[in-house]
Every structure is written in structure tokens, then in C-alpha cells.
Amino acid sequence: MAKADVAETEIVPSPKGTPLVALIMGSRSDWPTLRHTALVLAELGIPFTAKIVSAHRTPERLVEFAKGARPAGYKVIIAGAGGQLIFREWSPR
């Protein structure tokens, strides 16, 4: 199956091993964008994990994740957020 045929909501399996990269997003709706990053990491054989960590809805989870990132072995954190709230707040009415 070609990459273009893969559904935007499909889970991308991580290569085996301790995840070196954490993909964090504000909500599930950010996955179609971060999924492309996961595909590249998988193609390069870099183990990763993807988590929903909303600073707005679950701030405690964000703090817990941040404090545990280094001990968990993450070398890179890639964060993505939709920004729809920001655009709605700043857009002319």
C-alpha cells in the first residue's frame, strides 16, 4: 500500500526498541498532521511514541509527561497543536 493510500487516522507502528522520540499533540484531531512525522520516523527505524497531552484539558498530564521525559529516555520531543482556538480568538468578528 502506498503512503498516499494510508488513511489519515491509521496508527503508524513504531519500530521496536525504547522510544527515542515523543510525538505529543493537543488532541486526536492533530494526528493527521503528526502522522506524517511518525511515518518518516518509522521509515528511518527510529522508535517513537505518540501521546495526547493537552495543556488546556489535561495540564497535570502535561507536567507529568515533561518531568518524566528524560528518565523515560526521550531524546527528542515533537509537539503539535491545532491552533483553531487561537485563530478563533484572534480572527476579526
TORTI-381910 format. One record per residue (C-alpha): x negated, y, z negated. Coordinates in Angstrom, 3 decimals. Layout:
BEGIN
PT         xx         yy         zz
PT          X          Y          Z
...
This chain:
BEGIN
PT         xx         yy         zz
PT      0.000      0.000      0.000
PT     -1.428      3.390      0.996
PT     -1.743      6.109     -1.628
PT      0.865      8.175      0.215
PT      3.365      5.328     -0.257
PT      2.953      5.223     -4.045
PT      5.933      6.655     -5.928
PT      5.168      9.805     -7.899
PT      6.343      8.161    -11.108
PT      4.331      4.967    -10.718
PT      1.965      4.050    -13.519
PT     -1.679      4.020    -12.471
PT     -3.573      1.208    -14.192
PT     -6.810      2.274    -15.867
PT     -9.983      0.298    -15.241
PT    -10.934     -1.958    -18.169
PT    -13.039     -0.538    -20.954
PT    -12.865      2.121    -23.626
PT    -11.160      5.177    -22.108
PT    -13.691      7.952    -21.447
PT    -11.134     10.438    -20.121
PT     -7.861     11.538    -21.682
PT     -5.169     12.937    -19.414
PT     -2.758     14.872    -21.587
PT      0.394     16.572    -20.424
PT      3.191     18.587    -21.966
PT      5.946     16.325    -20.659
PT      6.656     13.407    -18.352
PT      7.521     15.864    -15.584
PT      3.793     16.757    -15.348
PT      2.871     13.191    -14.341
PT      3.402     13.626    -10.569
PT      0.553     16.165    -10.619
PT     -1.783     14.405    -13.067
PT     -1.124     11.070    -11.356
PT     -3.468     12.178     -8.570
PT     -6.236     12.623    -11.135
PT     -5.511      9.150    -12.509
PT     -5.745      7.678     -9.001
PT     -9.181      9.248     -8.482
PT    -10.422      8.075    -11.886
PT     -9.181      4.542    -11.155
PT    -10.843      4.585     -7.736
PT    -14.131      5.649     -9.357
PT    -13.794      2.936    -12.018
PT    -13.600      5.403    -14.914
PT    -11.411      4.182    -17.797
PT     -8.760      6.693    -18.867
PT     -5.609      7.069    -20.868
PT     -2.586      9.294    -20.213
PT     -0.573     10.779    -23.068
PT      2.277     13.207    -23.540
PT      1.129     15.733    -26.136
PT      3.378     18.778    -26.172
PT      2.047     21.770    -28.094
PT      5.624     23.081    -28.260
PT      7.642     19.965    -29.099
PT      5.068     17.869    -30.965
PT      2.383     20.203    -32.367
PT      1.430     17.673    -35.060
PT      0.698     15.081    -32.371
PT     -1.498     17.609    -30.565
PT     -3.518     18.344    -33.721
PT     -3.826     14.613    -34.479
PT     -4.989     13.920    -30.915
PT     -7.528     16.778    -30.972
PT     -9.015     15.687    -34.306
PT     -9.312     12.076    -33.138
PT    -10.542     12.657    -29.588
PT    -14.271     12.497    -30.307
PT    -14.060      9.489    -32.658
PT    -11.902      7.737    -30.044
PT    -14.769      8.048    -27.564
PT    -13.307     10.532    -25.100
PT    -15.977     12.393    -23.143
PT    -13.532     14.479    -21.084
PT    -10.034     15.796    -21.726
PT     -7.955     16.923    -18.759
PT     -4.820     18.781    -19.791
PT     -1.928     19.726    -17.561
PT      1.273     21.592    -18.254
PT      4.121     22.621    -16.019
PT      4.359     26.279    -16.887
PT      8.034     26.557    -15.977
PT      8.772     28.161    -19.319
PT      6.043     30.726    -18.719
PT      7.338     31.560    -15.260
PT     10.868     31.830    -16.567
PT      9.710     34.162    -19.348
PT      7.678     36.396    -17.034
PT      9.839     36.435    -13.926
PT     11.930     39.521    -13.124
PT     15.570     39.069    -14.006
